[in-house]
Amino acid sequence: MALTKETTSSTIKKYGASEKDTGSVKVQIALLTQRVQQLTDHVKTFPKDACAKRSLLKVVGQRRKMLKYFERTDLEGYRAFIKELGLRK
């Protein structure tokens, strides 16, 4: 259920400043978004998996906190990034 190395590295290349830029807000939000999509698919397939539901809620909360921080620090970048990822807000 975890993200593969290939998807993680491609996301880092796409949103990061360099290949080793794993700590930037954009990269972290993009990785959390991929994780949310995976967990959502899993929960739809296995609706009685309470651990997966809890994990999904935790990841969504982490992503929400990161998005709030990004919105506070760089509003225009936040709006463009939300549009690029296809998130509602």
C-alpha positions as CSV (number, residue, x, y, z in Angstrom):
1,M,0.0,0.0,0.0
2,A,3.0,2.4,0.3
3,L,4.1,4.6,-2.5
4,T,6.7,3.0,-4.8
5,K,10.2,4.5,-5.2
6,E,9.4,5.3,-8.9
7,T,6.2,7.3,-8.1
8,T,7.9,9.1,-5.2
9,S,11.0,10.1,-7.2
10,S,8.9,11.3,-10.2
11,T,6.8,13.4,-7.8
12,I,9.9,14.9,-6.3
13,K,11.3,15.7,-9.7
14,K,8.1,17.3,-10.8
15,Y,7.4,19.5,-7.8
16,G,10.8,19.9,-6.1
17,A,13.5,22.4,-6.9
18,S,16.0,19.5,-7.3
19,E,16.0,15.7,-7.2
20,K,16.9,15.8,-3.5
21,D,14.4,18.4,-2.5
22,T,12.0,16.3,-0.4
23,G,11.3,18.8,2.3
24,S,9.6,21.5,0.3
25,V,5.9,22.1,1.0
26,K,4.9,21.4,-2.6
27,V,6.6,18.0,-2.6
28,Q,5.2,17.0,0.8
29,I,1.6,18.0,-0.2
30,A,1.9,16.1,-3.5
31,L,3.1,13.0,-1.8
32,L,0.4,13.2,0.8
33,T,-2.2,13.6,-2.0
34,Q,-0.9,10.5,-3.7
35,R,-1.2,8.6,-0.4
36,V,-4.7,9.9,0.2
37,Q,-5.7,8.6,-3.3
38,Q,-4.3,5.2,-2.5
39,L,-6.0,4.9,0.9
40,T,-9.3,6.1,-0.6
41,D,-9.2,3.4,-3.2
42,H,-8.3,0.8,-0.5
43,V,-11.2,2.0,1.8
44,K,-13.6,1.7,-1.1
45,T,-12.5,-1.8,-1.8
46,F,-12.4,-2.9,1.9
47,P,-15.0,-0.8,3.8
48,K,-14.6,-2.6,7.1
49,D,-10.9,-1.9,7.4
50,A,-11.0,0.5,10.3
51,C,-7.2,0.9,10.4
52,A,-7.1,2.1,6.8
53,K,-9.9,4.6,7.6
54,R,-8.0,5.9,10.6
55,S,-4.8,6.2,8.5
56,L,-6.8,8.1,5.8
57,L,-8.1,10.6,8.3
58,K,-4.6,11.1,9.7
59,V,-3.1,11.7,6.3
60,V,-5.9,14.1,5.3
61,G,-5.3,16.0,8.5
62,Q,-1.6,16.3,7.8
63,R,-2.2,17.5,4.3
64,R,-4.8,20.0,5.6
65,K,-2.2,21.5,8.0
66,M,0.4,21.7,5.2
67,L,-2.1,23.4,2.9
68,K,-2.9,26.0,5.6
69,Y,0.7,26.7,6.0
70,F,1.3,27.0,2.3
71,E,-1.8,29.3,2.0
72,R,-0.4,31.6,4.7
73,T,3.1,31.8,3.3
74,D,2.4,32.0,-0.5
75,L,-1.2,32.7,-1.6
76,E,-0.6,32.8,-5.3
77,G,1.5,29.7,-5.4
78,Y,-1.1,28.0,-3.2
79,R,-3.9,28.8,-5.7
80,A,-1.8,27.6,-8.6
81,F,-0.8,24.4,-6.9
82,I,-4.3,23.5,-5.8
83,K,-5.5,23.9,-9.4
84,E,-2.6,21.8,-10.6
85,L,-3.3,19.0,-8.2
86,G,-7.1,19.2,-8.7
87,L,-8.0,19.7,-5.1
88,R,-11.2,21.4,-4.0
89,K,-10.9,24.4,-1.7
